[in-house]
Amino acid sequence: MEMKTLTNLVVCVGLAVAAGCGPPGDTTSGTMDSDPQGGGAATPVADPTWPRLPDDWLIGEVGGIAVDLDDNIWLVHRPRSLNADETGLMQDPPVSACCNAAPPVLKFDTDGNLLDSWGDANGYQGEGYEWPETEHGIFVDHLGYVWFAGNGPDDHQVLKFSGDGTFVMQIGQAGRTEGSNSTEFLGQPADLEVDPETNELYIADGYLNKRIIVFDAETGEYLRHWGAYGNEPSDEDTGAFEPGIEPIQQFRTPVHAVRIANDGMVYVADRVNNRIQVFQKDGTYVDEMLVEGNTLGAGSTWDLELSPDDGQSDLYNADGTNQRIHIIDRAALEVESYFGRRGRYSGQFHWVHNVVVDSMGNFYTAEVNTGRRAQKFAVGR
């Protein structure tokens, strides 16, 4: 199929204050020219009260965000990313009235009320598993199991827990990696999703390896893996991305996200290549598109999510370099609109890392680097 090339957004935001479309990174108004869901949905509006934490808690970089089947919102953040100034209550002696690092795993309702939390400032330690040094990616599957990954230098494992934090299974091993064609070991996995139809675990593997790998989510048995275009992945150095060059036949690291649509299409975020590739579940290549194709640095395709309508008509892309959420027509693989802009205020982004939606279509985002927050964007009807 013909690749859709989008070197700039094909739409401009519609407010009079907007300056028009420009090269990636240009300032925008942060508003959308069309709704994210169709059918008269309003522009997403940031809720500055979401989420609500105890007065003495602070979250660090938010490495992952997920929505479960009950519309609860789960965060995994990085307590160890907070510095001594931010955690004054944890110093000996305490140096200020706030704060303590929040536990790394946090569960909220859609109103932002805290429902549960696991762990402490050092992560979530226990017998039989290796908690990652750098928390990265969270997914809650159709059976209520909670999955985590990590992208620290030695984080080559994926963890499975029950909803109350009871350890269930580990795939891979911290400190051990054997390349992109290993059937047993991982390489700094970034993201993951469980297919409810088959109970198969798909891993975007990731920051070191260059592939999608699939395991049985119950037993941990290896099933299959593939690279870009369905090729056998290679660990050869692909060099730096350059705009306008012929698309390379391998993923560049990081392979940052994987999402499975109800119709069986599998979407993969090849972040630094600024592209989204589409596959069948067996790894057969279907199609691809570029998003903000001239983007350099950390790339434009950071996370993927599907709209909650029955046909999942839209695909959402978190772009942590251009600091926006793209709304993509899934059938056409074309950007329809976006929202967000670079900034520190409510509704703006610094390194927007993840995006999910609840059953009503409200957006929830997570930010890393110095963004260090989660936000809700309500969509009225």
C-alpha positions in Angstrom: 0.0 0.0 0.0 1.0 3.5 -0.6 2.7 5.2 2.4 1.1 8.3 3.7 3.7 11.0 4.2 2.9 13.8 6.5 5.9 16.0 6.8 3.8 18.7 8.4 0.3 18.6 9.8 -2.3 18.7 7.1 -4.6 20.9 9.2 -4.2 24.2 10.9 -5.9 25.1 14.1 -8.9 27.2 13.6 -8.7 30.1 16.1 -7.8 33.5 14.7 -4.8 33.7 17.0 -3.2 30.7 15.3 -0.2 31.4 13.2 -0.9 28.6 10.7 0.9 25.4 10.0 4.6 25.3 10.1 7.6 23.1 10.6 7.7 20.7 13.5 8.2 22.6 16.7 6.7 25.8 15.7 4.4 27.5 18.3 0.7 26.7 17.8 -2.4 27.8 19.7 -2.8 24.4 21.2 -6.4 24.1 20.0 -8.0 21.8 17.5 -9.7 22.6 14.2 -12.1 19.6 14.6 -13.4 17.4 17.3 -11.5 14.2 18.3 -14.4 11.8 18.0 -16.8 13.2 15.5 -20.5 13.6 16.2 -20.2 17.0 17.7 -17.6 16.4 20.4 -16.1 19.5 22.0 -12.5 20.4 22.1 -10.8 18.5 25.0 -10.4 20.7 28.0 -7.8 20.2 30.7 -9.0 19.5 34.2 -6.5 21.3 36.5 -7.8 19.4 39.5 -7.0 15.9 38.2 -5.5 13.9 39.8 -5.8 14.6 43.5 -3.0 13.3 45.7 -2.5 13.4 49.5 -1.0 16.8 50.5 2.4 15.4 51.3 2.8 13.3 48.1 4.5 14.3 44.9 4.9 12.3 41.6 8.0 12.2 39.4 8.3 11.4 35.8 5.1 9.4 34.7 6.4 6.6 32.7 3.0 5.0 31.9 -0.7 5.4 32.1 -3.5 2.9 31.5 -7.3 2.6 31.7 -8.9 -0.6 33.0 -12.3 -2.0 32.0 -14.0 -0.1 34.9 -12.6 3.2 33.7 -10.1 3.4 36.5 -6.9 5.2 35.6 -3.6 3.7 36.5 -0.2 5.5 36.6 3.3 4.2 37.0 5.7 7.0 37.9 9.4 7.2 38.8 9.8 8.1 42.5 13.6 8.0 42.0 13.4 10.8 39.5 12.5 13.3 42.3 15.4 15.3 43.7 16.1 16.1 47.4 14.6 19.6 47.1 11.3 18.1 45.9 11.3 15.4 48.7 12.0 17.6 51.7 10.0 15.4 54.1 12.1 12.4 53.2 15.4 14.0 54.1 17.1 13.3 57.5 16.2 15.6 59.1 13.2 16.9 57.1 14.1 20.2 55.4 10.6 21.4 54.4 6.9 20.7 54.9 6.6 18.8 51.7 7.0 16.3 50.1 7.3 12.5 50.1 7.6 10.6 46.9 4.3 8.9 46.1 4.3 5.2 45.6 5.2 4.2 42.0 1.8 2.6 41.2 -1.3 4.8 41.6 -4.9 4.0 40.8 -7.5 6.8 40.4 -11.2 7.1 39.3 -12.1 9.4 36.5 -12.7 12.2 38.9 -9.2 12.0 40.2 -9.8 10.3 43.5 -7.0 8.1 44.7 -8.3 4.5 45.0 -5.1 2.5 45.6 -1.3 2.6 45.5 1.6 0.2 45.7 5.2 0.6 46.8 7.4 3.3 48.1 10.2 5.7 47.1 12.4 2.8 46.0 9.8 1.2 43.8 7.7 -1.9 44.6 10.0 -4.6 46.0 9.1 -8.2 46.7 10.1 -11.8 46.3 10.4 -13.5 43.0 10.7 -10.5 40.7 13.0 -7.7 39.7 11.3 -4.3 39.8 12.7 -2.0 37.1 15.2 0.8 37.8 13.3 3.1 35.4 9.5 2.4 35.3 8.2 2.6 31.7 4.8 1.4 30.5 1.8 0.0 32.2 -1.2 -2.0 30.9 -4.3 -3.4 32.6 -5.6 -6.4 30.7 -9.1 -7.8 30.2 -8.7 -10.1 33.3 -7.6 -7.3 35.5 -3.9 -8.1 35.6 -1.5 -5.2 35.7 1.7 -5.3 33.5 4.8 -3.2 33.7 8.0 -2.7 31.7 11.2 -0.7 32.3 13.8 1.0 30.2 16.8 1.4 32.5 20.2 0.1 31.3 19.6 -3.3 32.9 15.8 -3.4 32.7 15.2 -6.4 30.4 12.1 -7.7 32.1 8.3 -7.4 32.0 6.2 -8.0 35.2 2.7 -9.2 35.7 0.7 -8.5 38.9 -2.9 -9.0 40.1 -4.9 -5.9 40.7 -4.0 -5.8 44.3 -0.3 -5.9 43.7 0.3 -9.6 44.1 3.2 -10.8 41.9 2.2 -13.3 39.2 4.9 -13.7 36.6 8.2 -12.2 35.1 9.3 -12.5 31.5 12.9 -11.8 30.8 15.7 -11.1 33.3 17.3 -7.9 34.6 20.8 -7.5 33.4 20.6 -10.2 30.7 19.8 -9.5 27.0 20.7 -11.5 23.9 19.6 -9.4 21.0 16.5 -8.8 18.9 16.1 -12.5 17.8 16.2 -14.0 21.3 13.1 -16.0 22.1 13.7 -15.8 25.9 15.3 -12.5 26.8 14.2 -8.9 26.3 16.1 -5.7 25.6 14.7 -2.7 27.5 11.0 -3.2 26.7 9.0 0.0 26.4 5.4 -0.9 26.2 3.0 -3.8 26.2 -0.6 -4.9 25.6 -2.6 -8.1 26.0 -4.9 -9.2 23.2 -8.2 -10.1 24.9 -9.2 -12.5 22.1 -6.1 -14.7 22.4 -4.7 -13.7 25.8 -1.4 -13.0 24.0 1.0 -10.4 25.3 2.5 -8.0 22.7 5.7 -6.2 23.8 7.3 -3.2 22.1 10.9 -4.3 22.8 12.1 -1.5 22.6 15.0 0.7 23.8 17.7 -1.8 23.0 16.0 -4.5 20.9 14.2 -3.5 17.7 11.1 -5.6 17.5 7.6 -6.7 18.5 7.6 -9.9 20.5 4.6 -12.0 21.5 4.2 -14.3 24.5 1.4 -16.4 26.0 0.1 -14.1 28.8 -0.8 -17.0 31.0 2.3 -19.2 30.7 4.9 -16.8 29.4 5.7 -19.1 26.5 7.4 -17.4 23.5 5.1 -17.3 20.4 6.7 -15.1 17.7 8.4 -11.8 16.9 9.1 -9.4 14.0 10.8 -6.2 13.0 9.8 -3.3 10.7 7.8 -4.3 7.6 7.6 -7.8 9.1 11.3 -8.4 8.5 13.6 -10.4 10.8 14.9 -7.7 13.1 18.6 -6.8 13.0 20.7 -5.2 15.7 23.0 -3.5 13.2 23.6 0.2 13.7 21.1 2.0 11.4 22.6 5.5 12.0 20.8 8.6 12.8 17.4 9.5 11.3 17.5 12.0 8.4 14.4 13.6 7.0 13.6 12.8 3.4 15.7 9.6 3.2 14.4 6.3 1.9 12.6 4.6 4.8 14.9 2.0 6.4 13.8 -1.6 6.6 14.4 -1.9 10.4 12.9 -0.2 13.4 15.1 2.4 15.1 15.2 2.4 18.9 13.0 2.9 20.7 10.2 0.8 19.4 8.0 2.7 21.8 4.4 1.5 21.7 2.0 -1.2 20.5 -1.8 -1.2 20.3 -4.2 -3.8 19.0 -7.5 -2.8 17.4 -10.7 -4.8 17.7 -10.5 -5.6 14.0 -7.1 -7.3 14.6 -4.8 -4.6 13.2 -1.6 -4.1 15.3 -0.2 -0.5 15.4 3.5 0.1 16.3 5.1 3.4 17.1 8.6 3.5 15.6 9.4 6.7 17.4 12.6 8.1 16.0 11.6 7.1 12.4 8.4 9.3 12.9 6.3 6.5 11.7 3.4 4.2 12.6 3.4 0.8 11.1 0.4 -1.5 10.8 0.5 -5.3 11.0 -1.7 -8.3 11.2 -1.4 -10.2 14.4 1.0 -12.7 12.8 3.4 -9.9 11.9 2.4 -9.5 8.3 3.0 -5.9 7.3 -0.1 -4.0 6.1 0.7 -0.2 5.8 2.4 2.7 7.4 2.3 6.5 7.8 4.7 9.3 8.8 3.6 11.8 11.4 5.4 15.2 11.4 8.0 13.5 9.3 10.7 16.1 9.6 10.9 15.8 13.3 14.4 15.2 14.7 15.6 14.5 18.2 13.4 12.0 20.0 10.9 11.6 17.1 7.2 12.1 16.9 5.4 8.8 17.5 5.6 8.2 21.3 2.4 6.4 22.2 -0.8 5.1 20.5 -4.4 4.8 21.6 -7.7 3.9 19.9 -10.9 5.8 20.1 -13.7 4.1 22.2 -16.4 4.1 19.5 -17.4 0.6 18.2 -15.4 1.0 15.0 -12.4 2.6 16.7 -12.4 5.1 13.9 -9.6 7.2 15.2 -6.0 6.5 16.3 -4.4 8.9 18.8 -0.7 9.6 18.8 1.2 11.2 21.6 4.1 13.3 20.1 6.5 14.2 22.9 8.8 16.2 20.7 6.2 18.5 19.0 4.2 18.3 22.3 0.7 17.5 20.9 -1.8 14.7 20.6 -2.5 13.9 17.0 -6.0 12.7 16.0 -5.6 10.2 13.1 -8.3 8.8 10.8 -7.5 5.2 11.2 -8.9 4.0 7.9 -7.1 6.7 5.8 -4.0 6.9 8.1 -4.2 10.7 7.9 -3.9 13.3 10.6 -7.2 15.0 11.1 -6.3 17.4 13.9 -4.4 17.8 17.1 -4.5 19.4 20.5 -1.8 20.6 22.9 1.3 22.7 22.6 4.6 23.1 24.4 4.4 24.7 27.8 4.2 24.3 31.6 0.6 25.3 32.2 -2.5 23.1 32.5 -3.4 21.7 29.1 0.2 22.2 27.7 2.9 19.5 27.5 6.5 18.9 28.2 7.5 15.5 26.9 4.1 14.1 26.6 4.9 10.4 26.8 1.6 8.5 26.9 -2.1 8.9 26.0 -5.1 6.8 26.9 -8.9 7.4 26.7 -11.7 6.1 28.9 -15.1 4.8 27.6 -16.5 8.3 27.4 -13.7 9.5 25.2 -11.9 11.6 27.8 -8.1 11.8 27.3 -5.5 11.1 30.0 -1.8 11.9 29.4 1.5 11.3 31.1 4.7 13.4 30.9 8.3 12.5 31.6 11.5 14.5 31.7 10.7 17.7 33.7 7.0 17.5 32.8 6.4 15.0 35.7 2.6 15.0 35.7 -0.5 13.3 34.5 -3.4 15.3 33.0 -7.1 14.7 32.1 -8.7 16.3 29.1 -12.5 16.1 29.3 -14.5 15.8 26.2 -18.1 17.2 26.5 -21.1 16.2 24.4 
